[in-house]
Amino acid sequence: MTGLGKLADRETDAALGGAFAKGSTAHTIDDVAALSDDEKHPRALSDSKTKKDKVIKPDAVTLDIQKRSEKYQRGPAPKQKGKEKARSKTAQAKLTHARNQRDAAVLEAARSEALLTEESGFMEAEHMERTYKVTQKDLASHVDISSAAKIFDLSLPDFGPYSLSYTRNGRHMLIGGRKGHIACMNWRSGKLGCELHLRETVRDVCWLHNDQLFAVAQKKHAFIYDHTGAEVHCLQKHIEPTALGFLPYHFLLASTGMTGRLVYQDITEGKVVGEHKPGYGPSHVLEVSPYNAVVHMGHANGIVTLWSPQQSLPLAKMLCHKGPVQAMAIDSTGKHVATSGLDGRVKVWDIRMFRALHEYTTLRPAQSLDISQRGLLAAGWGPNVTVWKDALTTQATDPYMRRQLPGSTISDLKFVPYDDVLGYGHSQGISSIVVPGAGEPNFDAFVANPFETRKQRQESEVKSLLDKLAPDTVQLDPMFIGRIDPRSHSQRQHNRLVDARDEYSKNKADGKYVDNNVKNKMKGRNSTAKRFNRKRQSNVVDLKKVLEMEKLEREMRETETKRRKVPEQEQGALSKFYAEKRNE
């Protein structure tokens, strides 16, 4: 017997020994073969029973992620009954892959939310203390060094008052003095980008899609400059602009001015995509909604109009104040709008219902308003800056913070995105204060990244250009794109016929349609008067008929004279005598 045969016999004996052990009733090889798999391996059977009896309960982290994933579900999951709906294995594989991708996206969204550990914090007063009595000096002594460095004042008394603007990521600041001083800088590091003196009136400044280009509303036209201060474009369609606004997802620059017109211009192609005239005179208030990109304009008669580039009429009109509108601000969700008028009132409106929710009173009309990412409302009136907390949802009784600059007038103020900082321009320069809880603590790097590098900025610019939206997508409801009509073709046709029948019945009841029983009065060749004249005797001559015949003959003679070529002897200085002879 060879070694291979001995090895096989040993394995057989071991199998038989294992089978005869454990109290098995098998005594031969045939009996062993007749045993089931569970009887051959009783230990594996015991392990499987243990696993079936043991139920694994999800831990607290898994339960939290499952709870968070509910709000990321986009409608109910598609129901499938086996593989009946799939015509082939390829189609079924595609459906399964799409369903797995959908579940994975929901799970990743819930997990990413669990990683957002940063939370916004507000100041809380104890007992009889008030938060608006806390000064910036007190805050600087209780915050870290980097936050204390954000409290500063730039003294520029020669070129004020100043207006300012921040980039979408809150990293760069742009200031513009009324007397022509322009400067852009990285305000956190204190690095100056460019500085220039235009020697011309500057009414407003605005960043474009990133920190490489910015627009300036000058005395006659709007100009675009790059980050080095070089002039790039002169927008001559924007005549005497007073306010600027930029639509980042559409790459449109909107402006209004002394002419009262609203002009939209595409900065990528250079063409004007919309120009509207509201008809309410000059305007200096313009804001762009970050939710639906609808432009809000304030007018001198207290009306606020909402505009879209491709529609000649306003989307909506609101009578907000009894006097001229001085300033306006829109929150990040697009649901609330704050307006201030010359009557000294600051009103908060629900743009969904076009109804006023709350009202605040200032001793002097507020010249500038802004709403932070966390819902703080700031107003600049006279030398004072007032910040209200929860001013949009409820009526705030006391202000959250207050700041006063004696001897100066607040001209413009803006909250810094993704930071607890409020910057404002005044007649003496630029100031920055810390407002705890104003900024959003968690940012989306695909939307705005405060720590982006040069490479990331270049890539995001290319992607945003590829994802550029058309001007006609600007509507009050931005979710109308991609909607599907669930009705079938026959149902839509039936509803169309029913509507047409109802409209006909309504118009007939109002008397817009003439009844068929009424005699048709014709005005053409077969009218009643024409038929009567044809029946008259031709030998009957009256004065009216004679005058008509003479007029007809005179017109025919003049027409024939005009067509006839005038001989040379009838031309010259004596041509008028020939003309009189021809008319005789």
C-alpha positions as CSV (number, residue, x, y, z in Angstrom):
1,M,0.0,0.0,0.0
2,T,1.3,3.4,-1.0
3,G,1.7,6.3,1.4
4,L,-1.2,8.1,-0.3
5,G,-3.5,5.1,0.4
6,K,-2.4,5.0,4.0
7,L,-3.2,8.7,4.4
8,A,-6.7,8.2,2.9
9,D,-7.3,5.3,5.3
10,R,-6.3,7.4,8.3
11,E,-8.7,10.2,7.2
12,T,-11.5,7.6,6.8
13,D,-10.7,6.1,10.3
14,A,-10.7,9.6,11.8
15,A,-14.1,10.3,10.2
16,L,-15.5,7.1,11.4
17,G,-14.1,7.6,14.9
18,G,-15.6,11.1,15.1
19,A,-18.9,9.6,13.9
20,F,-18.9,6.7,16.3
21,A,-18.0,9.0,19.1
22,K,-20.6,11.4,20.6
23,G,-23.1,8.5,20.9
24,S,-23.7,8.0,17.2
25,T,-25.8,5.0,16.0
26,A,-23.7,4.6,12.8
27,H,-21.5,1.5,12.8
28,T,-20.5,1.2,9.1
29,I,-19.3,3.6,6.3
30,D,-22.8,3.5,4.8
31,D,-24.3,4.5,8.0
32,V,-21.9,7.4,8.3
33,A,-22.8,8.5,4.8
34,A,-26.5,8.4,5.7
35,L,-26.0,10.9,8.5
36,S,-27.0,14.5,8.0
37,D,-24.5,17.4,8.0
38,D,-25.8,18.5,11.5
39,E,-25.2,15.0,12.9
40,K,-21.7,14.8,11.3
41,H,-20.7,18.2,12.9
42,P,-22.6,18.6,16.1
43,R,-20.2,21.4,17.3
44,A,-21.1,23.6,14.3
45,L,-24.7,23.0,14.9
46,S,-24.4,24.2,18.5
47,D,-22.6,27.3,17.3
48,S,-25.2,28.1,14.7
49,K,-28.0,27.7,17.2
50,T,-26.1,30.1,19.6
51,K,-25.8,32.7,16.8
52,K,-29.5,32.4,16.0
53,D,-30.6,32.8,19.6
54,K,-28.3,35.8,20.1
55,V,-29.8,39.1,18.9
56,I,-27.4,42.0,18.4
57,K,-28.9,45.3,19.6
58,P,-27.7,48.5,18.0
59,D,-25.7,50.9,20.1
60,A,-26.5,54.5,20.9
61,V,-24.4,55.8,18.0
62,T,-26.2,53.6,15.4
63,L,-29.6,54.7,16.8
64,D,-28.6,58.3,16.6
65,I,-27.5,58.0,13.0
66,Q,-30.7,56.2,12.1
67,K,-32.7,59.0,13.7
68,R,-30.7,61.7,11.8
69,S,-31.1,59.9,8.5
70,E,-34.9,60.3,8.6
71,K,-34.8,63.9,7.6
72,Y,-32.5,63.2,4.6
73,Q,-35.0,60.7,3.0
74,R,-36.3,62.2,-0.2
75,G,-39.7,60.7,-0.2
76,P,-40.7,57.1,0.4
77,A,-38.5,54.3,-0.8
78,P,-39.6,52.8,-4.2
79,K,-41.6,49.6,-3.7
80,Q,-40.6,46.5,-5.7
81,K,-42.3,43.2,-5.8
82,G,-39.5,40.8,-6.5
83,K,-38.1,41.2,-10.0
84,E,-41.4,41.7,-11.7
85,K,-40.8,45.3,-12.8
86,A,-37.3,44.6,-14.3
87,R,-37.4,43.4,-17.8
88,S,-33.9,42.0,-17.7
89,K,-31.1,41.2,-15.3
90,T,-29.3,44.4,-16.4
91,A,-32.2,46.6,-15.6
92,Q,-32.6,44.8,-12.2
93,A,-28.9,45.4,-11.5
94,K,-29.3,49.1,-12.3
95,L,-32.3,49.4,-10.0
96,T,-30.4,47.7,-7.2
97,H,-27.4,49.9,-7.7
98,A,-29.5,53.1,-7.7
99,R,-31.2,52.0,-4.5
100,N,-27.9,51.2,-2.8
101,Q,-26.5,54.6,-3.9
102,R,-29.6,56.3,-2.4
103,D,-29.3,54.6,0.9
104,A,-25.5,55.3,1.0
105,A,-26.1,59.0,0.3
106,V,-28.6,59.2,3.2
107,L,-26.3,57.4,5.5
108,E,-23.3,59.6,4.6
109,A,-25.4,62.8,5.1
110,A,-26.4,61.6,8.6
111,R,-22.9,60.6,9.5
112,S,-21.5,64.0,8.3
113,E,-24.1,65.8,10.5
114,A,-22.9,63.8,13.5
115,L,-19.4,65.1,12.9
116,L,-20.5,68.7,13.1
117,T,-19.6,69.2,16.8
118,E,-19.3,73.0,16.7
119,E,-22.1,74.9,18.3
120,S,-22.9,78.6,18.4
121,G,-22.9,80.2,21.7
122,F,-24.6,83.4,22.9
123,M,-23.9,85.6,25.8
124,E,-26.1,84.9,28.8
125,A,-26.7,87.4,31.6
126,E,-27.2,86.4,35.2
127,H,-29.9,87.8,37.5
128,M,-30.2,91.6,36.9
129,E,-27.4,91.9,34.3
130,R,-28.1,92.8,30.7
131,T,-26.1,91.7,27.7
132,Y,-26.4,95.1,25.9
133,K,-24.4,96.6,28.8
134,V,-21.3,94.4,28.1
135,T,-18.7,96.5,26.2
136,Q,-16.1,95.3,23.7
137,K,-13.4,96.0,26.2
138,D,-15.0,93.5,28.6
139,L,-15.3,90.9,25.8
140,A,-11.7,91.3,24.7
141,S,-10.5,90.4,28.2
142,H,-12.6,87.2,28.3
143,V,-12.0,85.8,24.8
144,D,-9.0,84.2,23.2
145,I,-6.2,86.2,21.5
146,S,-7.4,85.5,18.0
147,S,-11.0,86.6,18.8
148,A,-9.7,89.7,20.6
149,A,-7.7,90.7,17.5
150,K,-11.0,91.0,15.6
151,I,-12.0,94.1,17.5
152,F,-10.4,97.0,15.8
153,D,-11.0,100.5,14.5
154,L,-9.6,102.0,11.3
155,S,-9.4,105.8,11.5
156,L,-10.1,107.2,8.0
157,P,-11.7,110.6,8.5
158,D,-10.7,112.2,5.2
159,F,-12.6,110.0,2.7
160,G,-15.7,108.8,4.6
161,P,-18.4,107.8,5.0
162,Y,-17.5,104.2,4.1
163,S,-19.4,101.3,2.7
164,L,-18.1,97.7,3.0
165,S,-18.5,94.2,1.7
166,Y,-17.3,90.7,2.6
167,T,-16.7,87.7,0.4
168,R,-18.9,84.7,0.7
169,N,-16.4,82.8,2.8
170,G,-15.9,85.9,5.1
171,R,-12.1,86.0,4.5
172,H,-11.6,89.3,2.6
173,M,-13.1,92.7,3.2
174,L,-13.7,95.5,0.6
175,I,-14.2,99.1,1.7
176,G,-15.2,102.1,-0.3
177,G,-15.1,105.8,0.8
178,R,-17.6,108.3,-0.6
179,K,-14.8,110.5,-1.8
180,G,-13.1,107.8,-3.9
181,H,-11.0,105.7,-1.5
182,I,-11.0,101.9,-2.4
183,A,-9.2,99.1,-0.5
184,C,-9.4,95.4,-0.3
185,M,-7.7,93.2,2.3
186,N,-7.5,90.0,4.2
187,W,-8.9,91.5,7.4
188,R,-8.0,88.5,9.6
189,S,-4.3,88.5,8.8
190,G,-4.1,92.2,8.1
191,K,-2.7,91.8,4.6
192,L,-3.6,94.6,2.2
193,G,-4.6,93.5,-1.3
194,C,-4.8,96.8,-3.1
195,E,-5.6,100.4,-2.4
196,L,-6.5,103.1,-4.9
197,H,-7.9,106.6,-5.0
198,L,-10.4,107.1,-7.8
199,R,-10.9,110.8,-7.3
200,E,-14.6,110.3,-8.0
201,T,-17.7,109.7,-6.0
202,V,-18.2,106.1,-4.8
203,R,-21.7,105.1,-3.7
204,D,-21.4,101.3,-3.2
205,V,-18.9,98.4,-3.5
206,C,-19.6,94.7,-4.0
207,W,-17.5,91.6,-4.3
208,L,-18.2,89.3,-7.2
209,H,-18.0,85.5,-7.2
210,N,-14.6,85.4,-5.3
211,D,-11.9,87.7,-4.0
212,Q,-10.3,88.2,-7.4
213,L,-12.9,90.7,-8.8
214,F,-15.1,93.4,-7.3
215,A,-17.5,96.1,-8.6
216,V,-17.7,99.7,-7.7
217,A,-20.6,102.1,-8.2
218,Q,-19.0,105.3,-9.2
219,K,-20.5,108.7,-10.2
220,K,-21.4,108.0,-13.9
221,H,-21.0,104.2,-14.4
222,A,-20.2,100.9,-12.7
223,F,-16.7,99.6,-13.0
224,I,-15.1,96.2,-12.3
225,Y,-11.6,95.9,-10.9
226,D,-9.4,93.0,-10.1
227,H,-7.6,92.2,-6.8
228,T,-4.5,94.2,-7.9
229,G,-6.6,97.4,-8.4
230,A,-6.5,97.3,-12.2
231,E,-9.6,98.4,-14.1
232,V,-11.1,95.5,-16.0
233,H,-14.4,96.7,-17.4
234,C,-16.6,99.8,-17.6
235,L,-20.3,98.9,-17.5
236,Q,-21.9,101.8,-19.4
237,K,-25.4,100.4,-19.1
238,H,-25.3,101.0,-15.4
239,I,-25.9,104.8,-15.4
240,E,-25.3,106.7,-12.1
241,P,-25.6,103.6,-9.9
242,T,-26.3,103.9,-6.2
243,A,-26.6,100.2,-5.1
244,L,-25.1,97.0,-6.4
245,G,-26.0,93.3,-5.9
246,F,-24.5,90.1,-7.2
247,L,-26.1,86.7,-8.0
248,P,-23.3,84.2,-7.4
249,Y,-25.0,81.2,-9.0
250,H,-26.1,83.1,-12.1
251,F,-23.0,85.4,-12.4
252,L,-25.3,88.4,-12.8
253,L,-24.5,91.9,-11.5
254,A,-27.6,93.9,-10.6
255,S,-27.7,97.7,-10.0
256,T,-30.1,100.5,-9.6
257,G,-29.4,104.2,-9.5
258,M,-30.6,107.7,-10.1
259,T,-32.5,106.8,-13.3
260,G,-34.6,104.3,-11.3
261,R,-33.8,101.4,-13.7
262,L,-32.8,97.9,-12.6
263,V,-30.1,96.5,-14.8
264,Y,-28.9,92.8,-14.9
265,Q,-25.6,92.2,-16.7
266,D,-23.8,88.8,-17.1
267,I,-20.2,89.2,-16.1
268,T,-19.1,86.1,-18.0
269,E,-20.5,87.1,-21.4
270,G,-20.8,90.9,-20.9
271,K,-24.4,91.1,-22.2
272,V,-27.4,92.7,-20.5
273,V,-29.9,90.0,-19.7
274,G,-32.6,92.3,-18.2
275,E,-33.4,95.9,-17.8
276,H,-36.6,97.1,-16.0
277,K,-38.0,100.4,-15.1
278,P,-40.3,100.3,-12.0
279,G,-41.5,103.8,-12.5
280,Y,-41.1,105.0,-8.9
281,G,-38.1,107.4,-9.4
282,P,-34.5,107.1,-8.1
283,S,-33.7,104.2,-5.8
284,H,-30.7,103.5,-3.5
285,V,-31.9,100.3,-1.8
286,L,-31.2,96.9,-3.5
287,E,-30.8,93.5,-1.9
288,V,-30.4,90.0,-3.4
289,S,-32.1,87.1,-1.7
290,P,-29.6,84.2,-0.9
291,Y,-32.5,81.7,-1.2
292,N,-34.0,82.3,-4.6
293,A,-31.8,85.1,-6.0
294,V,-34.8,87.5,-6.4
295,V,-33.8,91.2,-6.3
296,H,-35.7,93.4,-3.8
297,M,-35.8,97.1,-4.5
298,G,-36.9,99.8,-2.1
299,H,-38.5,103.0,-3.4
300,A,-39.2,106.5,-2.2
301,N,-43.0,105.9,-1.9
302,G,-42.5,103.1,0.7
303,I,-43.0,100.2,-1.8
304,V,-40.7,97.2,-2.1
305,T,-40.7,95.4,-5.4
306,L,-39.4,91.9,-6.2
307,W,-37.8,91.3,-9.6
308,S,-36.6,88.6,-11.9
309,P,-34.3,89.2,-14.9
310,Q,-36.6,87.7,-17.6
311,Q,-39.9,89.2,-16.5
312,S,-40.8,92.8,-17.3
313,L,-43.3,93.1,-14.4
314,P,-42.4,92.7,-10.7
315,L,-43.0,89.4,-9.1
316,A,-44.6,91.1,-6.1
317,K,-45.2,94.5,-4.5
318,M,-45.3,95.3,-0.8
319,L,-46.3,98.6,0.8
320,C,-43.8,98.5,3.7
321,H,-43.6,102.1,5.0
322,K,-45.5,105.4,4.7
323,G,-42.2,107.1,3.7
324,P,-39.2,106.3,1.7
325,V,-37.5,102.9,2.3
326,Q,-34.0,103.5,3.8
327,A,-32.5,100.1,4.1
328,M,-33.3,96.4,3.7
329,A,-31.9,93.0,4.8
330,I,-32.9,89.4,3.9
331,D,-32.0,86.3,6.0
332,S,-30.2,83.3,4.7
333,T,-33.4,81.2,4.5
334,G,-35.2,83.8,2.4
335,K,-38.3,83.7,4.6
336,H,-37.9,87.0,6.5
337,V,-37.2,90.5,5.2
338,A,-36.3,93.5,7.4
339,T,-37.0,97.0,6.2
340,S,-36.5,100.4,7.6
341,G,-38.2,103.6,6.6
342,L,-37.9,107.3,7.1
343,D,-40.7,107.1,9.6
344,G,-38.2,105.6,12.1
345,R,-39.6,102.1,12.1
346,V,-37.9,98.8,11.5
347,K,-40.3,96.1,10.3
348,V,-39.8,92.3,9.9
349,W,-41.8,90.7,7.1
350,D,-42.7,87.1,6.3
351,I,-42.1,87.0,2.6
352,R,-44.1,83.9,2.2
353,M,-47.4,85.6,3.3
354,F,-46.3,89.2,2.6
355,R,-47.3,90.1,6.1
356,A,-45.6,92.2,8.8
357,L,-44.6,90.1,11.9
358,H,-42.8,92.5,14.2
359,E,-41.9,96.2,14.4
360,Y,-39.2,98.1,16.2
361,T,-38.7,101.8,16.7
362,T,-35.5,103.7,16.5
363,L,-34.9,107.3,17.6
364,R,-33.5,108.1,14.1
365,P,-34.2,106.3,10.8
366,A,-32.0,103.3,10.4
367,Q,-29.6,103.8,7.4
368,S,-28.4,100.2,7.2
369,L,-29.7,96.8,8.2
370,D,-28.2,93.3,8.1
371,I,-29.2,89.8,9.3
372,S,-26.6,87.3,10.5
373,Q,-26.6,83.6,9.6
374,R,-28.0,82.7,13.0
375,G,-30.8,85.2,12.9
376,L,-29.4,88.3,14.6
377,L,-30.8,91.6,13.3
378,A,-28.4,94.6,13.3
379,A,-29.5,98.2,12.6
380,G,-27.3,101.3,12.2
381,W,-29.0,104.6,13.1
382,G,-27.2,107.8,13.7
383,P,-24.1,107.1,15.8
384,N,-25.6,103.9,17.2
385,V,-25.4,100.2,16.3
386,T,-28.2,98.0,17.8
387,V,-28.3,94.2,17.6
388,W,-31.5,92.2,18.5
389,K,-31.5,88.5,19.2
390,D,-34.4,86.3,18.0
391,A,-35.9,89.4,16.4
392,L,-37.3,87.5,13.4
393,T,-39.4,84.8,15.0
394,T,-40.5,86.7,18.2
395,Q,-40.8,90.3,19.3
396,A,-37.5,91.2,21.2
397,T,-38.1,93.4,24.2
398,D,-34.5,94.4,24.8
399,P,-31.5,94.6,22.4
400,Y,-28.8,91.9,22.5
401,M,-25.9,94.3,22.0
402,R,-25.4,98.0,21.6
403,R,-22.5,100.2,20.4
404,Q,-22.2,103.9,20.1
405,L,-19.7,106.1,18.2
406,P,-20.1,109.7,19.3
407,G,-19.4,112.3,16.6
408,S,-19.9,109.9,13.6
409,T,-22.8,108.5,11.6
410,I,-23.2,104.9,10.7
411,S,-23.4,104.5,6.9
412,D,-23.2,100.7,6.3
413,L,-22.9,97.5,8.3
414,K,-22.4,93.8,7.5
415,F,-22.1,90.5,9.4
416,V,-19.0,88.4,8.6
417,P,-20.0,85.0,7.3
418,Y,-19.0,82.0,9.4
419,D,-17.7,84.3,12.2
420,D,-19.0,86.2,15.2
421,V,-18.0,89.6,13.9
422,L,-19.9,92.6,12.8
423,G,-18.2,95.2,10.6
424,Y,-19.6,98.7,10.0
425,G,-18.6,101.8,8.1
426,H,-19.1,105.3,9.4
427,S,-17.9,108.8,8.6
428,Q,-14.7,108.3,10.6
429,G,-13.6,105.0,9.0
430,I,-14.2,101.3,9.6
431,S,-14.9,99.4,12.8
432,S,-15.2,95.8,13.8
433,I,-16.8,94.3,16.9
434,V,-17.4,90.8,18.2
435,V,-21.0,89.6,18.4
436,P,-21.1,86.1,20.1
437,G,-23.4,83.7,18.3
438,A,-23.7,85.6,15.0
439,G,-22.0,83.3,12.6
440,E,-22.6,79.8,11.5
441,P,-20.1,77.5,13.3
442,N,-20.1,74.7,10.7
443,F,-19.4,75.5,7.0
444,D,-19.8,73.6,3.8
445,A,-16.5,73.6,1.9
446,F,-18.3,73.1,-1.4
447,V,-20.3,76.3,-0.9
448,A,-17.8,78.6,0.9
449,N,-14.6,77.6,2.5
450,P,-12.9,80.1,4.8
451,F,-9.7,78.2,4.7
452,E,-9.5,77.5,0.9
453,T,-6.2,77.5,-0.9
454,R,-5.3,79.0,-4.2
455,K,-5.8,75.6,-6.0
456,Q,-9.2,75.1,-4.3
457,R,-10.3,78.6,-5.3
458,Q,-9.4,77.9,-9.0
459,E,-11.2,74.6,-9.0
460,S,-14.3,76.1,-7.3
461,E,-14.4,78.9,-9.9
462,V,-14.3,76.4,-12.8
463,K,-17.0,74.3,-11.3
464,S,-19.2,77.2,-10.6
465,L,-18.9,78.4,-14.2
466,L,-19.9,74.9,-15.4
467,D,-22.8,74.9,-13.0
468,K,-24.0,78.4,-13.9
469,L,-27.7,78.8,-13.9
470,A,-29.8,80.5,-16.6
471,P,-31.4,83.9,-15.8
472,D,-34.9,82.5,-16.3
473,T,-34.5,80.2,-13.3
474,V,-34.8,83.2,-10.9
475,Q,-38.4,82.8,-9.4
476,L,-40.1,83.2,-6.1
477,D,-40.3,79.4,-5.8
478,P,-36.9,78.0,-6.8
479,M,-38.1,74.4,-6.4
480,F,-40.3,74.6,-9.5
481,I,-37.4,73.3,-11.7
482,G,-37.6,69.5,-12.3
483,R,-41.2,69.0,-11.2
484,I,-43.2,66.4,-13.0
485,D,-46.9,66.6,-13.9
486,P,-48.3,63.3,-12.5
487,R,-51.4,63.5,-14.8
488,S,-51.6,61.5,-18.0
489,H,-51.9,63.0,-21.4
490,S,-55.6,62.1,-21.7
491,Q,-56.3,63.6,-18.3
492,R,-54.5,66.8,-19.1
493,Q,-56.4,67.1,-22.4
494,H,-59.7,66.5,-20.6
495,N,-58.9,69.2,-18.0
496,R,-58.0,71.6,-20.8
497,L,-61.3,71.0,-22.5
498,V,-63.2,71.5,-19.3
499,D,-61.4,74.8,-18.6
500,A,-62.2,76.0,-22.1
501,R,-65.9,75.1,-21.8
502,D,-66.1,76.9,-18.4
503,E,-64.4,80.0,-19.8
504,Y,-66.8,80.1,-22.8
505,S,-69.8,79.8,-20.5
506,K,-68.6,82.6,-18.3
507,N,-67.8,84.9,-21.2
508,K,-71.2,84.2,-22.8
509,A,-73.0,85.0,-19.5
510,D,-71.0,88.3,-19.3
511,G,-72.2,89.2,-22.8
512,K,-68.9,89.0,-24.6
513,Y,-70.3,86.7,-27.3
514,V,-73.1,87.9,-29.7
515,D,-76.2,85.7,-30.0
516,N,-76.7,84.1,-33.3
517,N,-80.4,85.2,-33.5
518,V,-79.3,88.8,-33.7
519,K,-79.1,90.2,-37.3
520,N,-75.6,90.4,-38.6
521,K,-74.9,93.9,-39.7
522,M,-72.3,93.9,-42.4
523,K,-70.0,96.8,-43.2
524,G,-68.4,95.6,-46.4
525,R,-69.5,95.4,-50.0
526,N,-72.8,93.7,-49.2
527,S,-73.9,96.0,-46.4
528,T,-77.5,97.4,-46.4
529,A,-76.5,100.8,-47.6
530,K,-74.4,99.5,-50.5
531,R,-77.2,97.2,-51.7
532,F,-79.7,100.1,-51.5
533,N,-77.5,102.3,-53.6
534,R,-77.0,99.6,-56.3
535,K,-80.8,99.3,-56.6
536,R,-81.3,103.0,-57.3
537,Q,-81.8,104.2,-60.9
538,S,-78.7,105.2,-62.6
539,N,-80.3,108.2,-64.3
540,V,-81.1,109.9,-61.0
541,V,-78.6,112.7,-60.5
542,D,-78.4,114.7,-57.2
543,L,-75.9,117.1,-55.8
544,K,-74.1,114.6,-53.7
545,K,-73.5,112.3,-56.6
546,V,-72.2,115.1,-58.8
547,L,-69.6,116.2,-56.1
548,E,-68.4,112.6,-55.7
549,M,-68.0,112.2,-59.4
550,E,-66.0,115.4,-59.7
551,K,-63.7,114.4,-56.8
552,L,-63.1,111.0,-58.4
553,E,-62.2,112.6,-61.8
554,R,-59.8,115.1,-60.1
555,E,-58.1,112.3,-58.3
556,M,-57.7,110.2,-61.4
557,R,-56.3,113.2,-63.4
558,E,-53.7,114.0,-60.6
559,T,-52.7,110.3,-60.6
560,E,-52.2,110.3,-64.3
561,T,-50.2,113.5,-64.2
562,K,-47.9,112.1,-61.7
563,R,-47.3,109.1,-63.8
564,R,-46.7,111.1,-67.0
565,K,-43.1,112.2,-67.7
566,V,-42.7,115.9,-67.7
567,P,-41.2,117.3,-71.0
568,E,-38.1,119.4,-70.9
569,Q,-39.9,122.6,-72.0
570,E,-42.2,122.3,-69.0
571,Q,-39.3,122.2,-66.6
572,G,-37.4,125.2,-65.1
573,A,-38.6,128.5,-63.8
574,L,-41.9,128.5,-65.9
575,S,-42.9,125.0,-64.8
576,K,-45.6,126.4,-62.5
577,F,-47.5,127.9,-65.4
578,Y,-47.6,124.5,-67.2
579,A,-48.8,122.9,-63.9
580,E,-51.7,125.5,-63.8
581,K,-52.5,124.7,-67.4
582,R,-52.6,121.0,-66.8
583,N,-55.0,121.5,-63.8
584,E,-57.4,123.6,-65.9
